Amino acid sequence: MFARLLFFCGLFMASTSAVAITIYKSTSATGAVSYSDRPSQGARIFVFRDRMDEHLERQVYLDIKKQRDTHSVFVRNDLYAPVEVELSFVGLKNVSGAPEQPIRRVLPARSNMRLALLTAIAPGKPLAYTPTFNYSLGNPTDTTLAYRYPLPWRGGPFHLTQGANGQYSHFGVKNRYAMDIAMPEGTPIIAARGGVVVKTENGQSGRGTDPSGNFVRVLHDDGTMGVYLHLKRGSVCVREGQRVAVGSALALSGNTGNSSGPHLHFVVQRNSGLGLVSIPYQFNQPVGSLPNFALGKQ
């Protein structure tokens, strides 16, 4: 089984060149799974995507307090991290006080801020409008500091299976500089940098409903965030708002979400202006890459 995983991870490394290759997955009559760059009877194209999709709508939202002729529009941030927000209004009828340009602010962690006060032009008649609300974790004005990351796990040695700009899944702005490390399920995952736990997911099994699987997001003091993905169900041992130090236990590695096999997906992100982007980082010691096994052979 582990040899098959090593082979499969080797396919990932072979695919990280400038030109992506197509991988075919086939299952024999005995249930053995194999991967190849050459199609065979009954084989199907294997598609791997390591997307990130965090649902924050219950923790960052508009709170509109309505009185007879006025509507106070607040934004509430229940997260343990600052959030950049943008608010505008369309479809205005009987409304005064709506800004002509979008309002953009950074809300501190655990805060509530009024962004607009709308009043009726004709008192006694209803106000009509549609708010447009966008937000992103983090403060884009924070200055990123140089930092070399200790390995975020105990045990090993383990090996890199997909690095920066990997054609399978490390090509979007949120994951461009991520690293995937193959490791057995249950490997202890530890904080590679101190900070505050911002968001966790702990209840997914298998592919689940979130491509990230179970994860822990940690906000560092310079505004960057380290995210540890595909963790084992029920293993996350930190809570949102908790401060962790380098080496603090976070969870156990797993194989949840859009994961092709047991591994840790580790990425560092920052807010670049109403959007998270992956940024380059380095471990403080070498992490070897798996060899490129002969494609189509085990």
C-alpha positions, 0 to 999 in steps of 0.5 A, spaced: 500 500 500 505 504 501 509 503 495 503 504 491 502 511 495 509 513 493 508 511 486 502 515 486 506 521 489 511 520 484 506 522 479 505 528 482 512 530 482 512 528 474 506 533 473 509 539 476 513 541 470 511 547 465 506 542 461 501 538 465 500 531 463 494 527 464 494 521 469 489 515 468 487 511 474 485 504 473 482 498 478 484 491 476 479 485 477 483 484 484 481 491 486 489 493 485 489 501 483 494 503 479 496 510 475 499 511 468 500 517 463 497 512 458 490 510 457 488 503 458 481 499 457 477 501 463 481 507 465 479 513 467 482 520 467 484 522 474 483 529 476 486 532 482 484 539 485 486 541 492 481 547 493 480 551 499 473 554 500 472 556 507 465 559 509 465 565 514 458 568 512 456 566 519 462 570 522 462 576 518 456 579 516 451 585 515 447 587 521 442 592 519 438 596 525 432 599 522 428 604 525 422 608 522 426 613 517 433 610 518 437 604 517 444 603 521 448 599 517 453 595 521 458 590 519 460 584 525 466 581 525 466 575 530 473 572 527 479 572 531 482 576 526 482 582 522 477 582 516 477 587 510 470 589 508 467 593 502 460 595 502 456 599 496 449 600 495 444 599 488 437 599 487 436 606 491 429 608 492 427 613 497 434 613 500 439 618 502 446 617 505 448 612 501 455 613 499 457 614 491 463 610 492 464 603 495 466 603 503 472 599 504 474 598 511 479 593 516 475 591 522 479 589 528 478 582 530 471 581 534 468 587 532 462 591 530 462 597 526 457 602 523 459 603 515 453 607 513 447 611 516 441 611 511 435 615 511 428 616 508 428 622 503 420 622 504 419 621 511 414 615 513 415 611 506 419 605 506 427 605 504 429 600 498 436 598 497 440 592 495 447 592 499 453 589 496 458 586 501 465 583 500 470 581 505 477 577 506 480 575 512 486 579 514 489 586 514 492 588 507 496 593 510 500 589 515 508 588 513 510 581 512 516 579 516 522 574 513 521 567 517 523 560 515 518 555 518 520 549 522 517 543 519 510 542 521 510 535 523 513 530 528 516 524 525 519 522 518 523 523 514 517 525 509 517 527 502 515 533 498 509 530 493 507 537 490 511 543 491 510 550 488 506 551 482 504 544 481 500 543 475 495 539 479 492 544 484 498 549 486 496 554 480 491 558 483 492 564 487 490 561 494 495 555 493 500 557 488 506 556 493 503 551 497 507 544 499 504 537 500 508 532 504 506 525 504 505 522 511 501 516 514 494 518 517 495 520 524 502 523 524 502 529 529 501 536 526 504 542 530 505 549 529 510 552 525 509 559 527 506 562 533 499 566 533 492 565 534 487 560 531 482 563 527 478 558 524 478 550 524 474 544 521 474 538 525 468 534 523 469 531 516 470 524 514 473 522 507 471 527 501 466 531 506 463 537 504 469 542 504 475 541 499 480 543 504 477 537 509 479 538 516 484 544 517 487 549 522 488 556 520 493 560 524 494 568 524 501 570 525 503 576 528 505 579 521 498 578 518 500 572 514 496 566 516 499 558 516 493 553 514 494 546 515 489 542 511 486 535 510 487 533 517 484 527 521 477 527 523 476 529 530 483 530 531 484 538 531 486 539 539 486 547 538 480 552 539 478 558 535 481 564 539 487 560 542 494 562 542 499 557 540 507 557 540 512 554 535 511 546 536 504 546 539 500 540 537 494 542 532 492 535 530 493 529 526 494 528 519 489 525 515 486 524 508 480 528 508 477 533 503 479 533 496 485 529 498 488 524 493 492 520 499 494 521 506 498 528 506 499 534 509 497 541 505 501 547 508 500 554 505 502 561 507 497 566 505 496 574 506 491 579 504 493 582 498 487 587 498 480 583 498 483 577 497 487 571 500 494 570 496 499 564 497 506 567 498 513 563 498 516 560 504 521 556 506 522 550 511 528 551 515 531 544 513 531 541 507 525 536 505 527 531 499 522 530 493 520 523 492 523 520 486 519 520 479 517 513 479 517 510 472 510 512 469 505 506 468 509 501 473 509 499 480 
